[in-house]
């Protein structure tokens, strides 16, 4: 089970550090499929990654992968944009 450290802050400094356990039972559910695109991956638990690709005649705008985070949300790497498939014309 992954272990992260959480820091508790006050207005002056970090007062205490204590562990938080993230269980593999965290489930993000199936991410939203972009219109005219498809998802590659069938596992939707903590740290699982799903790839995104677009159908013929469309190109990807935004991230090409999504990762399930410890808050049971799909995280978008680097670009910060949820993937969408745009038409070539």
N, C-alpha and C positions, 0 to 999 in steps of 0.2 A: 504494500500500500504506500503510495507516495506521501512524503512528509514535507510540508512547507513551513517556513517560519513567518509568523505574523508579528508585525511591530505595532506596539501601542504608543501613541504619541500624546504629548501634552503640548502646550504652547511654547515650551522651552527646549525639550529634548525627548529622545526616545526613553520611555520609562521602564519598559519590560519587553522581552521577547519570549514568545511561547509557541509551541508547535500546533499546527492544524493538520489533521489527517484528511486526505482526499481519497475517497473510496472508488474502486473501479465500478461501483454500482451507480455512479453518476451517469445519467442517461440524457443525452441531448435530444433524442427523438430524431426523426428524419428531417434533414434541412429542407428548406424551400427550394424546389427545382426551378432554375431559371426558365422562363418561357423560351421555347426553341432550343433547349439544352437538355443535358442529362447529367446525372450524378453517377460517379464511379466509386462504389464502396457500399457495403451493407452493414457496417458496424458503427454504432452511434453512441458509444460509451466514452468516458473520460480518456483523452489523448488520442482517440481515433481520428483519422483524417479521411476526408471524402474529396475526390477530385471532381472537377467540373469541366465539361466540354460542350461546345455548341454544335448544332446540327449543320448540314450543308447549307451554304449561302449566308451563314451568320458568323460573327467573330466575337470573341470574349472581351468584355470590358470588366475590369476589376480582377479579383483574385481567381486563381485557377484551383485553389484548394481551400477547404474549411476544416478547422480542427475543433473538436469538442473540448471545452474548457471545464474547469472545476466548478463553475457556476451553472452548469447544464445549459450553456449557450454555445452557439457556433461562432468561433472566432475567425476573423478575416486577417490573414498575415499581411504585413508590409503595406499594401496598397490602401488598406482601410475601406475599400469599396466591396460591397457584396457583389458576387458575380452576376452579370447580366449578359444576354446574347443579343447583339445588335445586328441588324440587316446590313448587307454590303451596299445596298442602294437606298 
